């Protein structure tokens, strides 16, 4: 359903004068994980929901750590922690 709606919105935008470079981050078959934080337990442990969200984002997507640039070339260093798919159900 999301793919169909994304396509419809894309078509409407493409037909709109002045709209350019239409793109979507939606990828068919890309898995999605929904997380529900037990806020009471997190608060008891002194962990803010924002900290949990940031940690999960880093585990799933990685994070840019630093960028080194010298002359005409640049090197971006990232941090990525892969979790096996079986781990997602126990987060």
C-alpha positions as CSV (number, residue, x, y, z in Angstrom):
1,X,0.0,0.0,0.0
2,X,2.8,2.4,0.9
3,X,4.5,1.8,-2.5
4,X,1.2,2.5,-4.3
5,X,0.6,5.8,-2.4
6,X,4.2,6.8,-2.9
7,X,3.8,6.3,-6.6
8,X,0.6,8.3,-6.7
9,X,2.2,11.2,-4.8
10,X,5.2,11.0,-7.1
11,X,2.9,11.2,-10.2
12,X,1.0,14.2,-8.8
13,X,4.3,16.0,-8.0
14,X,5.7,15.2,-11.4
15,X,2.7,16.8,-13.1
16,X,3.1,20.0,-11.0
17,X,4.9,22.8,-12.8
18,X,8.1,23.9,-11.0
19,X,8.6,20.6,-9.0
20,X,11.9,18.9,-9.8
21,X,14.1,16.2,-8.5
22,X,11.3,14.0,-7.1
23,X,12.7,11.2,-5.0
24,X,11.6,8.8,-2.3
25,X,13.5,6.8,0.4
26,X,10.9,4.1,0.1
27,X,12.5,0.8,-1.1
28,X,10.3,-2.2,-1.9
29,X,11.1,-5.1,0.4
30,X,13.1,-2.9,2.8
31,X,12.3,-4.3,6.3
32,X,10.8,-2.0,8.9
33,X,11.2,-2.3,12.7
34,X,8.7,-0.7,15.1
35,X,9.9,-0.1,18.6
36,X,7.7,0.7,21.6
37,X,9.7,1.9,24.5
38,X,8.6,1.0,28.0
39,X,9.0,4.6,29.3
40,X,8.4,3.6,33.0
41,X,11.3,1.0,32.9
42,X,13.5,3.4,30.9
43,X,12.9,6.2,33.5
44,X,13.7,3.8,36.4
45,X,17.0,3.1,34.7
46,X,17.6,6.8,34.1
47,X,17.6,6.3,30.3
48,X,15.8,9.0,28.1
49,X,13.7,7.7,25.2
50,X,15.8,10.0,22.9
51,X,19.0,8.1,24.0
52,X,17.3,4.8,23.1
53,X,16.2,6.2,19.7
54,X,19.8,7.4,19.0
55,X,21.3,4.1,19.9
56,X,18.9,2.2,17.8
57,X,19.4,4.5,14.8
58,X,23.2,3.9,15.1
59,X,22.7,0.2,15.3
60,X,20.4,0.0,12.3
61,X,21.7,2.8,10.0
62,X,25.1,3.6,11.3
63,X,26.4,7.1,12.0
64,X,28.9,9.5,10.5
65,X,31.7,9.8,13.0
66,X,34.1,12.2,11.3
67,X,35.2,13.5,7.9
68,X,38.9,14.0,7.0
69,X,39.7,16.2,4.1
70,X,43.1,16.9,2.6
71,X,43.6,18.7,-0.7
72,X,41.2,17.4,-3.3
73,X,40.1,14.2,-1.6
74,X,38.0,13.5,1.5
75,X,37.5,10.4,3.6
76,X,34.3,10.0,5.7
77,X,34.5,7.6,8.6
78,X,31.4,5.9,9.9
79,X,30.2,3.7,12.7
80,X,27.9,0.8,12.0
81,X,26.8,-2.0,14.3
82,X,25.0,-4.8,12.5
83,X,22.4,-6.7,14.4
84,X,21.3,-10.2,13.3
85,X,17.6,-10.1,12.3
86,X,16.8,-12.5,15.2
87,X,18.0,-9.8,17.6
88,X,15.3,-7.3,16.6
89,X,12.5,-9.2,18.3
90,X,14.3,-9.0,21.7
91,X,15.2,-5.3,21.7
